[in-house]
Amino acid sequence: MTAMTQSGRRRLAPIERLLDSLADAARRERTVVAVLLGYVALWTLYGAIAKASQDIHADMSEQFALGRELALGYPKHPPLAMVVVRAWFSVFPTADWAYYLLAMSNVGLALWIAWRLCARFLDGEKRVLGLALLTLVPFFNFHGLKFNVNTILLPLWAATTLWFLRSFESRRVLDAALAGLFAAAAMYGKYWSIVLLLGLGVAALSDRRRAVYFSSAVPWVTIAVGTLALAPHLAWLIAKDFAPFSYAVTLHGEGSLASTLVASLGYLAGSAGYIAVPLLLVLFMARPSGAAAKDMAWPSSPERRLAAAAFWAVLLMPALIAPLAAVRLVSLWSMSAFTLLPVMLLSSPLVALTRRDAASVLTIAVAFPFVMVALAPAVAFVVHRAGPAPGSAHPSVLAEPIEKLWRETTDRSLRMFSSFDEFTDGVTFYMRSHPLAVHVLDGRASPALEERIERDGIALLCPARGSGADWCANTATARARCSPAGKQAEIELSRSYLGMEGKPARYLLITIAPRHSDTPGSELPADCQGVRAR
């Protein structure tokens, strides 16, 4: 028995040393940076291996495609994600692993901000435990690998919350200005961030010290800085008649009272499910009394109560408002609301945890990404055997045949590409020339876009006829007939992984050559006018 105990202690020795280093005031900041860099590297490696049998998610390819032409806003979302992606790939190669590195760097930054925020409420081993618990929430690993307008909010909401709480307590103008700046950045990330701003406002109004806070310059500095930072985008929204809001209403709005109530309950249940592991671990280890549970949920001290009010308001307000606004909530939207989760679970002095508890959870948190990296090849193999959808399996495989056909058509660079569904954005990510993705097959081309197509030419991609999407091939061939001579090819391909071929599919490839300046103009046939106006 003694030998087994000593063996167990030897295995725990590295974790004990890591715990000491993270809890020690002199070493913890540089240690946590090293730990988070390792965390980012491991989960990036997992993403690159586990997703090797499929292409990047449609959200990610869409952001890359939109970022080719930067703007103050886009039809679906505000511009920050596109700006970040554009900046990232001006440095890194356009490869899947680089995108997963961006996604996990975003997560690592969020975890570091959460670590800094917890310093105000948690000391020593509790602070280490809080960070470890967050790494067991799927938003900070599996979901975090998909960089999009939801995950970009992870560090932005964390930073806004951090500076809001600091400014409320310190009354410092700089803290207030940073709170406003990050609040604006969150709105540039996704309009859902209005939930954060309303929640923090409710927290401030519910605090007993609100009179002192609102009589100071702090809240007004926050509002002024945030408004000024948002002004360019607000002007764009007005000019575009708030087009992104129409998209949001079409996608998630206009639900019946019953459907929105069910969706709100699903939002709450799903949110609880996402944090089930850290919640159950704390309940199992601490076994809080009734008084402790009450103090965890609604603390007695003013500082902790403000944090709790911010946590509950941001998390619960959507479920209360959504049925009244006829909005159908999705539990995934709560992902950026859990920065304060460690504070809620661990900051009560009535919650007693031992060093052994902290070491055990830290062991799980450290081992988890290593285990997932080991399992990653099997995950990729299972996905490949199951057969991912063509939009996930084939864009990277189609890139080379399309570019080859274009080179056979003209010596000019390929500058424009159009396809259907997620292929329009997905294929352009994998092309060497990264042409502009335009929607002329499943959308309406403006006169300005038609002029660009005539000048630069375009490559088109559709499923082969008989695949259930004949409308695409019909539209593409009609456009080709009414355009300068190009080429057409029909190919069958499949994705290969570890020597195993996936499900094959047939595609129609069409190239339309640029209209040369020395080509005499001619009137389009009458039946072509409609094609160009689609």
N, C-alpha and C positions, 0 to 999 in steps of 0.2 A: 504493500500500500504506500509506503514511504517513497519507494522508487517511482511509482506512478505519479505521486504528488509532485515530486521533484521534476519529472519529465514534463508534466503540465505547466509547471512554473517556468521551465526553460522555454517552452513554446510561447508562453505569454510575455516573456521578457521583452521582446521588441515592441509589443503593444504597450507595455508598462512604460518603456522609455519614451515612446511617442506621446503617450498621455502626459507624462511629466513635462516633456518639451512644449506641448501645446498649452499646458496649464501654467507654465512658468512665465512670469511677466517679462523677463529679460529675453526669452527665446521664442515666445509664442507667435509673434507677428511674422518673423521670417520662416518659422516652421509651417505655419498655416499656408503661406504662399507656396512653399515647396509641395505640401500635401495637395493643394488644389491644382497645381500644375500637373502633378502625377494623376490626379483624378481626371482632369481634362484629357490627358494623353491616353489613359486606359479606355475611357468611354469613346474617344475618337477612334481608337483601334478597334473596339467592338463594333462601332458603326460601319467602319470600312470593310470589316470581314463579314459581319452578319448580313449586311445589305449588298454584298457583292453580286448576288444573283438577281438584283433588280436595280433600276435607276433611281435617281433622287426623286423625292416626293414632288407632286405637281405644284404645291405651294412654293417650293424652293426654285423650281425652274421658272415659274411665273415671275417671281421677284427678280431673278437674273434677267429675264427677257425685258421686263419693264424698266429695269435699271439701265438698259442700253441707252435710253433717252430720259434723262432725269427731268422731273417736273415738281411743282409745288404740291401736286396731288394726283391721284389716279382714280379711275372710275369706281374701284371697290374700296380702297384704303388710303390713308394718308401716306406720306412718302418715306418715312424714316427707314423702314426695312429695305427698301430699294436702294436708298443712299448707302446704307451699310454694306449691302451685298456688292454694289458697284465699287466701293472703296476697297473692300476685301479682295476682290478678284483683280484689282489693278496691281496687287502685290503678289497674290498666290495664283497658281495655275488653276484653270477651270477643270478641276477633277473632283470626283465624289468625296475623296478623303479630305480635301481642302474645305469643302462645304460642311462636312461633319466637324472639322476642327473649328470652324466659325461658330457652329451651333453650340459646341461644348465650351468654347471660350466664353460665350455669352452666359452659359450656365455657371461656369467657374466664377465669373464676375459677380453674378447674383449671389452665389454662396459666400463670396468674400464680403460683400456689402452686408449680408445677413449676419456674418460673423462680427462685423464692426457694430452693427445695430445691437446685437445681443450683449455687447460689452457694458451697456448702460444698465442691464438688468441681471446678468448672470456673471458669476465669478468662477475662475478656476475650472474644475472638472465639469461643472454644470454647463459652462459655455462650450466646452469640447463636446459634451454629450449632445447639446442642442444642434451643433453643426453636423454631427454624425447622424442624428435623426433626420435632418433635412435630406441627406444624401440617400435615404431610404424611401423618399417620396418619388414616384415615377416621373413627376414633372422635371426633376433634376437629373434625369438620365434617359430613360426610354423616350419620353415625349420631348425632352430637351434636344434630342438629336435632329428633330425636324425644325429647322430655323424658319420661323414665319412671324406673322404679325401678333401671334399669341405669345410665343416664347421670347420675343424681343422685349416684352413687358416685364419679364422676370427681374432683370437688374434695374429697370426704370422705376417700377413700383417700389422696389426695395429702397432705392436711393431717395425717392420722393418721401416715403414714410420715415426714413432715417432723418432727413433734414427737417421735415415737419415736426417730428417729436423734439428734435434738438432746438428748433426755433421757438417752440412753445415753452420749453423749460428755460432756455438761455436768454430769450428776447434779443438775440443778436441779429443785426440787420443782414450780415453775410449769410447766416444760416437761413434766414427767411428768403433771401434772394436765390439761394441754391435750391430751396424747396420749390419756388416758383419755376425755376429753370428746368428742373427735372420733371415737374408736373407737366410743363409744356412739351417736353421730350416724350413723355408717356402718351400725350394726346397725338403727337406726331407718329407714334407707333401704332395706336389703334384707338378709335373713338370709344371703345369700351372703357377706356381709362376715365371717362366721366364718372364711372362708378367709384373709382378711387378718390377722386376729388370730392364727390358728394359725401363719401364715407368719412374722410378726414374732416370735412366741414362739420358733419354731425358729431364727430368725436370732440371737436373743439367746443361746439355749442353745448354739449352735455357735461363738460367739465366744470367743476365749481369755481375754477380760476378764470373762467371765460371773460369776466369783466375786465380783469387786468390785461388779459391777452388782447382783447379787441380794442382796448383803449390805448394800446401801444402801436408803434408803427409796423410791427412785425407782420400781421396778416395782410396789411395793405401793400407792403413791399412784395410779399409773395404773390398777391393777385396782380399787381402792376407788372412785375417781371414776367410772370406767366403769360399775361395778356399781350405784352409787347413781343415776346418770343413767338407767340402763336399768330400774330397779326398777319404775316404774309400768307399763311395757309387759310386764315379766315377770309381774307380778300379773295383768294382762289375759290373757296367754297361758294362765296356769294356770286362770283362771276360764272361759276358752273352750275348755279341753281341747286346747290347741295346734292349733286348727283350721287355721291357715295351713300348718302342716307337712303336714297330710293332703292339702291341695291340691297342695303341691310333690311329694309322693310319688306322687300320682295322675298328675301331669303328666310328671314326669321320672324317677320311681323304678321299682322292680320290674322292671328290665331284666335280661335274661340276661347271663351273663358275656361271651359273644361280642359281644352288642350294645353292652355298656358299654365293652369294650375297643376296639371300632371307633369308638365315640363319643369315647373318650379320645384316640385317635390323630387323629381329626378335629379335636378341640379344639386339639391341639398344632399340627397342620398349618395350621388356620385362623388360629390366633394368629400363627404365623410369617408367613402371607400378609398379615395386616393391617399388619405392620411391615416388609414387604418393601422398600418404597421407601426409607425412611431407612437400613435395613440395607445395601442395595445401594449407595446413594450413598456411605456411609462406606467400605465395602470398596473401591469404585472409586477414591475420592480418596486414602485413606490407604494402600491396598495393604499391610496389616499383615503383618509377619513372623510366623513361628510363635510366637516369644516374645511379640510384641505381642498376638496373638490369645489366647494363654494368659492374659496379664495382663488383657485385657479381660474374659474369662469368669470368671476367679477371681483377683482382684488380690492383690498381696503386702502392701500396706499395710493395717493393721488397720481404718482408717476406711472405705476403699473395699471391703474384704472384707466388712464388715458390711452395707454397702449391696447388694453383690452377693448375699450370702446372703438378704437380704430379698427381692430381686428374684426369684431363682430359686425360693425356697421358696413365695412367693405364687403364682407362675406355674405351677410344676410340681406342687405338692402335690395339686391337684384331680385331675390325670390319674392319680396314684398311688392316691388314695383311692377315686375314683369306682367302679372295678370291684368293689372290696371292699364298697362300700355299695350296689351295684346301681343306681347313678345314671347316667343318660345325659347327658353334658356337651354344652354348646353353646359353640362357639368365641367367640361374641359376649360371653360372660360374662367373658372376659379383658380387656375394654376398660379397666377401671379399674386394671389391673396394670402399666401401662407408664409411670408417672410417672418411674421411675428409668432409663428407656431411654437418655436422653442421657448419664447418668452411666456406664452400662455401655459405651456405644459410644465415648465421647470422653475419659473421665477418665484413662486410662492415659497416663503420660508417654512411652510408646513409640509412641503414635499421633500422628504428625506431620501437621498440616494447615496449608496456607498461607492467607494472607489471601484469595487468589484463590478458594480452595475455599469459604471462608465467604461471600464475596460472591456466588458462583454459586448456592449453596443458598438464600441469603437472597433472591436475585432470583426463584428459582422459588417460594419461599414467598409472596412479596409478589404475584407475578403470578397465582398459582393462583386466589385468590378473585375477582379481577377477571375472569379468563377465564370462570369458572363463572357469574358474574352475567351476562356477555354471552350465555352459552349457555342461561340459565335459561328464556327464553320458548320456545325450541325444545324443551327438556325437557318443559315443561308441555304443549306441543302434541302431542308424541309420546305422552305418557301419555294425553291426551284421545282421540287417535285410536285408541290400543290399547283404550280402554274400561276404566277402572278398575271394580272390583267395586262393586255398588250401595251397599254399606256405606261405601265411600269417596267415592262420587260424589253420593249423594242426601240425606244427612241435612240439610245446609244448605238444600236446595231444598224439603224437606218441612216445615221449621219453620213457615213462614208459612201454608200451607194448614191445618195442624193448629190453629194459634192462631186462625185465622179461623173454623174450625168451632166451636171452643170459645166464641168470642165470640157466635156465633149460638145457642149452647146456654144460656149463663148469663152474668150480669154479674159473677160471682165470678172471682177470679184463678185461673189454672191452676196448681195446686200439685203435681200428681202426673202422671206419664207412664210408660207401659210399652210395650215393643215386643219385638223379637226380636233375637238376636245383638248385633252392635255398634250397632244402631239405638237401643237403649234409652238408652245413654249419649250416642251421637253427636248425636242430634236435640236433646237438652236443652241442649247447649252453644250451639246456634244460636238457640234460642228466646229471646225478649226476657225472658220471665218466669223462665227457668231452673228449671222445676219439678223436684221430686225424682224421680230415676229409680228405678223399682222394678221388680222382676222378678215379675210376677204372671201373665204369659203363658208364660214359659219357666222358671218357678220356682214355689215354694210360698209363699203369703202367710200370714203369721202372723195370729192373731186381732187383735193390736194394729194391724197394717197394714190389715186389713179395716175396722176401726173408722175409721181415717183416710180410707180410700177412701170410706166412706159419708158422712163429714162433709164432705170436700173435693171429692169427685168425682175423675174421672181421664180422661185421654185415652189412647186405644189406637191402635197402628199395626201393621198386618200386610201382608204381600204379598197381592195379590188372589188369590182362589181359582184353582186351576189352575197356580200357579207352582211347585208342588212343596213348598210349606209350608202346606198347608191346615190343619194342626193349629193354627196360630196364629190364622187367621181363625175356625175353629170355636170355639176357646177364647174369643176376644174376643166373638163374637156371643152365645155362651152366657152370658157374664158380663153383657153388655148387656141380655139378655132378663130377667135376674133382678135388675135394678137400676133405679133411677129413670129416667124417660124421658130420652133423650139424642138424639143425631143420628148418622147414618151417611152416609158418602160414599165413592165409589170414584173415584180419580183416576189419570190417566196423566201422567207427567212425565219430563223428561230434563234433564240438566245441559248448559248452553251455555257454550262457551268461544270467544272471538273470533268469535262469530257462527255457530259450528259446533255443531250439536246432537249430544249423545252418545246412548248407547243408552237407549231409553225403558223404563219399567217401570210396572206398575200396582200401586196400593196401596189398602188398605181402611183408612179412618179412622173411628174410633168415639169418641164422647164420652159419658160417663156423668155426669149432673149431680149436684151435691151433694144429699144428702137434707136438705131444709129441716127446721128444728126443729119447725115447725108441721104437718109432714106426719105423719098418724097412722101408727104402726108397724103392721106386719102380718107374719104368719108367712110365710116364704119357702115356695114350693111344694117338695114333697119332692125333685123333680129339680134344684132350685136349690141345695140344701144341699151337694151334691158340688162344684158349680161354685165356691162360696165357699171351699171347703176346699182347693182346688188349691194 
